Amino acid sequence: MRHRKHNHLLGVKTAHRTSLLANLSCSLIENGRIKTTLAKARALRPSIEKAITLAKKANATTDAAQKVHFRRLAISRLRNKQTVKKLFDELVEQFINRNGGYTRIYKLAMPRLGDAADMAIIEFVEDTPKKKGKKKKASSKKPAKEAKKSADPSAEDDSDSNNPAEGEAESKKDSKPKDSKDSATEPPNEESNAVDEETGAEATEASADAESSPESESEEDSNPNDGEDGSKDESTEGEPEASVEAESAPEAESEEDSESKDDEKKSKD
């Protein structure tokens, strides 16, 4: 009896069906995924998985005659030497650790236009690498202060690289030991130069005052009676001025007389 032998007939004769499955198998091996009807995808699954089993057996054996035998069986079923070579030499490696279930079928929602046949996608199942468990990292969060400190040196380095002259000046200042108060009250470079000039001028004035003070003291020591001498000096100074005025008066009169005489002579002429 032919019980349970009516699966995957596809409504065609045996020769047509074997050729159809061979062509679908070759397309799947070359592309890795094909779109076809759901009935053809279900009929293709057992035939392509049997071909993959032949490739695994050939890969597992060390006998060269057995390898050739399995390869010839696959060629008789698939009817294409190039696809058999690709299956036995390249694709078999991804199925070595898998025991059956080499294909996957997806049903599509939209039926085929024309006859409304159910459509599906069939593809090979690839071995996905096992995900390694994530190790819990120790909490390496630094406090906010340490983060700021670590960020500040980088900013200082950038400023020094942008302004090398300022960096050298700051390094010279840092090399000289100073008190905390002096460093806190230290003015900028221009202000410090101005202050140095003012202090130098004040120092010169102070030295001049100091030199003049001994001379004034010596004069005071030599002339104890300053009041009397001062009055005498004023009187003596006033007398020469009066004499000069008296001398200048006769000269002015003589000049006027000479001018008047000259005018008279001119009038007579």
C-alpha positions as CSV (number, residue, x, y, z in Angstrom):
1,M,0.0,0.0,0.0
2,R,1.1,3.6,-0.6
3,H,0.1,5.0,2.7
4,R,1.8,8.3,3.7
5,K,3.6,8.7,0.3
6,H,1.6,11.6,-1.0
7,N,3.7,14.4,0.6
8,H,5.2,17.2,-1.6
9,L,3.9,16.0,-5.0
10,L,3.5,19.7,-6.1
11,G,0.9,18.6,-8.8
12,V,3.5,17.5,-11.3
13,K,5.1,14.3,-12.5
14,T,8.2,12.7,-10.8
15,A,10.7,13.8,-13.4
16,H,9.4,17.4,-13.3
17,R,9.5,17.4,-9.5
18,T,13.1,16.0,-9.2
19,S,14.4,18.6,-11.7
20,L,12.4,21.4,-9.9
21,L,13.9,20.5,-6.5
22,A,17.4,20.2,-8.0
23,N,17.2,23.7,-9.5
24,L,15.8,25.2,-6.3
25,S,18.7,23.5,-4.3
26,C,21.3,24.9,-6.7
27,S,19.8,28.4,-6.3
28,L,19.7,28.2,-2.5
29,I,23.4,27.0,-2.4
30,E,24.5,29.9,-4.7
31,N,22.5,32.7,-3.1
32,G,22.0,31.5,0.5
33,R,18.3,32.7,0.4
34,I,15.5,32.4,-2.1
35,K,11.8,33.4,-2.3
36,T,9.3,30.8,-3.5
37,T,5.9,29.4,-2.7
38,L,5.4,27.8,0.8
39,A,4.7,24.3,-0.7
40,K,7.9,24.4,-2.7
41,A,9.9,25.6,0.3
42,R,8.6,22.7,2.4
43,A,9.4,20.2,-0.4
44,L,12.9,21.7,-0.8
45,R,13.9,21.4,2.9
46,P,14.4,17.6,3.1
47,S,16.2,17.4,-0.3
48,I,18.7,20.1,0.5
49,E,19.4,18.9,4.0
50,K,20.2,15.4,2.7
51,A,22.7,17.0,0.3
52,I,24.3,18.8,3.3
53,T,24.5,15.5,5.2
54,L,26.4,14.0,2.3
55,A,28.9,16.9,2.4
56,K,29.4,16.5,6.2
57,K,30.1,12.8,5.7
58,A,32.7,13.5,3.0
59,N,34.3,16.1,5.3
60,A,34.4,13.7,8.2
61,T,36.0,10.7,6.4
62,T,39.7,10.4,5.6
63,D,39.2,7.8,2.9
64,A,39.6,9.5,-0.5
65,A,37.3,6.9,-2.2
66,Q,34.5,7.7,0.2
67,K,34.9,11.4,-0.4
68,V,34.6,10.9,-4.1
69,H,31.6,8.6,-3.6
70,F,29.7,11.2,-1.5
71,R,30.5,13.9,-4.0
72,R,29.2,11.8,-6.9
73,L,25.9,11.1,-5.1
74,A,25.4,14.8,-4.5
75,I,26.1,15.5,-8.2
76,S,23.5,13.0,-9.3
77,R,20.9,14.7,-7.1
78,L,21.7,18.4,-7.7
79,R,22.9,18.0,-11.3
80,N,25.5,20.8,-11.1
81,K,29.2,20.3,-10.4
82,Q,30.0,23.9,-9.5
83,T,27.3,24.1,-6.8
84,V,28.4,20.7,-5.4
85,K,32.0,21.9,-5.2
86,K,30.9,25.1,-3.4
87,L,28.8,23.0,-0.9
88,F,31.5,20.5,-0.2
89,D,34.5,22.9,0.0
90,E,33.0,26.1,1.5
91,L,29.5,25.8,3.0
92,V,30.0,22.5,4.9
93,E,32.2,24.2,7.5
94,Q,29.3,26.2,8.9
95,F,27.2,23.0,9.5
96,I,29.8,20.8,11.2
97,N,28.7,21.6,14.7
98,R,24.9,21.5,13.8
99,N,23.0,18.2,13.9
100,G,20.1,18.8,11.5
101,G,17.9,21.9,11.0
102,Y,20.2,23.5,8.4
103,T,17.4,25.6,6.8
104,R,14.8,28.1,8.0
105,I,11.5,29.1,6.4
106,Y,9.7,32.4,6.8
107,K,6.1,32.8,5.8
108,L,5.3,36.1,4.0
109,A,2.1,38.0,4.6
110,M,1.4,39.1,1.0
111,P,0.3,36.2,-1.3
112,R,1.4,36.0,-4.9
113,L,-0.5,38.1,-7.4
114,G,-2.5,36.1,-9.9
115,D,-3.2,32.8,-8.1
116,A,-2.9,34.1,-4.5
117,A,-0.4,31.4,-3.6
118,D,1.2,31.6,-0.1
119,M,4.8,32.9,-0.4
120,A,7.8,32.1,1.8
121,I,11.5,32.6,2.2
122,I,13.9,29.7,2.8
123,E,17.5,30.3,3.9
124,F,20.5,28.6,5.5
125,V,20.9,28.8,9.3
126,E,24.3,30.1,10.2
127,D,26.2,29.4,13.4
128,T,26.1,32.6,15.4
129,P,29.1,33.1,17.7
130,K,28.4,32.6,21.4
131,K,28.1,35.8,23.2
132,K,30.6,36.1,26.0
133,G,29.2,37.1,29.3
134,K,29.9,40.7,30.2
135,K,32.2,41.1,33.1
136,K,31.2,43.5,35.7
137,K,33.7,46.3,35.7
138,A,34.8,47.7,39.0
139,S,33.5,51.1,39.8
140,S,36.3,53.4,38.6
141,K,34.4,56.6,39.1
142,K,36.7,59.3,40.4
143,P,35.4,62.0,42.8
144,A,34.5,65.3,41.3
145,K,37.5,67.0,42.8
146,E,40.0,64.5,41.4
147,A,38.3,64.8,38.0
148,K,38.7,68.6,38.1
149,K,42.3,68.3,39.2
150,S,43.1,66.0,36.4
151,A,41.4,68.3,33.9
152,D,43.2,71.5,35.2
153,P,46.8,70.3,34.3
154,S,45.7,69.7,30.7
155,A,44.3,73.2,30.5
156,E,47.5,74.7,31.9
157,D,49.6,72.7,29.5
158,D,47.5,74.0,26.6
159,S,47.9,77.7,27.8
160,D,51.6,77.2,28.2
161,S,51.9,75.8,24.7
162,N,49.9,78.7,23.3
163,N,51.9,81.4,25.2
164,P,55.5,80.2,25.6
165,A,56.7,83.6,26.8
166,E,54.2,83.8,29.6
167,G,55.0,80.2,30.5
168,E,58.7,81.0,30.8
169,A,57.9,84.1,32.9
170,E,55.7,82.1,35.2
171,S,58.3,79.4,35.6
172,K,60.9,82.1,36.5
173,K,58.5,83.5,39.1
174,D,57.9,80.1,40.5
175,S,61.6,79.4,40.8
176,K,62.1,82.4,43.1
177,P,60.9,81.6,46.7
178,K,58.4,84.2,47.9
179,D,56.2,84.6,50.9
180,S,52.5,83.8,50.6
181,K,51.6,87.5,51.3
182,D,54.0,88.8,48.6
183,S,52.7,86.3,46.1
184,A,49.1,87.2,46.9
185,T,49.7,91.0,46.6
186,E,52.1,90.8,43.6
187,P,50.9,93.1,40.8
188,P,51.1,92.3,37.1
189,N,54.3,92.9,35.2
190,E,53.4,96.4,33.9
191,E,52.2,97.6,37.3
192,S,55.4,96.2,38.9
193,N,57.5,98.2,36.5
194,A,55.6,101.4,37.2
195,V,56.0,100.8,41.0
196,D,59.7,100.2,40.6
197,E,60.1,103.5,38.7
198,E,58.1,105.4,41.4
199,T,60.2,103.8,44.2
200,G,63.4,104.7,42.3
201,A,62.3,108.3,41.9
202,E,61.4,108.5,45.6
203,A,64.7,107.0,46.5
204,T,66.6,109.7,44.4
205,E,64.5,112.5,46.0
206,A,65.2,111.1,49.4
207,S,68.9,111.0,48.7
208,A,68.9,114.6,47.4
209,D,67.0,115.7,50.5
210,A,69.5,113.9,52.7
211,E,72.4,115.6,51.0
212,S,70.8,119.0,51.3
213,S,70.0,118.6,54.9
214,P,73.6,118.4,56.2
215,E,74.5,121.6,54.2
216,S,71.6,123.5,55.8
217,E,72.6,122.3,59.2
218,S,76.2,123.4,58.7
219,E,75.0,126.9,57.6
220,E,72.8,127.1,60.7
221,D,75.8,126.1,62.9
222,S,78.1,128.7,61.2
223,N,75.4,131.5,61.6
224,P,73.8,131.2,65.0
225,N,72.2,134.7,64.8
226,D,69.9,134.0,61.8
227,G,67.4,136.8,62.5
228,E,70.0,139.6,62.7
229,D,71.9,138.4,59.6
230,G,68.7,138.2,57.7
231,S,67.7,141.7,58.5
232,K,71.2,143.0,57.6
233,D,71.1,141.1,54.3
234,E,67.7,142.5,53.4
235,S,68.9,146.0,54.1
236,T,72.1,145.6,52.1
237,E,70.1,144.1,49.3
238,G,67.7,147.0,49.2
239,E,70.5,149.6,49.0
240,P,72.0,148.4,45.7
241,E,68.6,148.5,44.1
242,A,68.1,152.1,45.1
243,S,71.5,153.1,43.8
244,V,70.7,151.4,40.5
245,E,67.5,153.4,40.1
246,A,69.3,156.6,40.9
247,E,71.9,156.0,38.2
248,S,69.3,155.1,35.7
249,A,67.3,158.4,36.2
250,P,70.1,160.8,35.0
251,E,70.7,158.6,32.0
252,A,67.0,158.9,31.0
253,E,67.0,162.7,31.4
254,S,70.2,163.0,29.3
255,E,68.5,161.0,26.6
256,E,65.4,163.2,26.6
257,D,67.5,166.3,26.4
258,S,69.5,165.0,23.4
259,E,66.2,164.1,21.6
260,S,64.7,167.5,22.2
261,K,67.9,169.2,20.8
262,D,67.7,167.1,17.7
263,D,64.1,168.1,17.2
264,E,65.0,171.8,17.4
265,K,67.8,171.4,14.9
266,K,65.5,169.7,12.5
267,S,62.8,172.5,12.9
268,K,65.4,175.2,12.2
269,D,66.6,173.5,9.1
